[in-house]
Amino acid sequence: MYTGTMSFDLLLGDVHSLKQKRSVVRPIVAELRRSYAVSAAEVGDQDLYRRAEIGLAVVSGDVAHLTDVLDRCERWMAARPEVELLSVRRQLHGDHDE
């Protein structure tokens, strides 16, 4: 069994309130969940209206599949016009990890 986690540090475009931020972040999280069958949530920078940190997690029996899902999520996020992807952090864990 393999697990992978990824977090995206995002700069939001023309956003001037936390309410506007939610209107940008919620559809991104929902689309990640729906399209890639991952667990996703806003995990940081909740009090900043122009920044967001979105985290996701994936579990798979095959490391190649896990890597493919994470790669596709990263490409999808990088292509979003409403956000600027500042950084991506990725971790993979397998049965052999303590």
Secondary structure by P-SEA (a helix, b strand, c coil): cbbbbbbbbbbbcccccaaaaaaaaaaaaaaaaaacccccccccccccccbbbbbbbbbcccaaaaaaaaaaaaaaaaacccccccbbbbbbbccccc
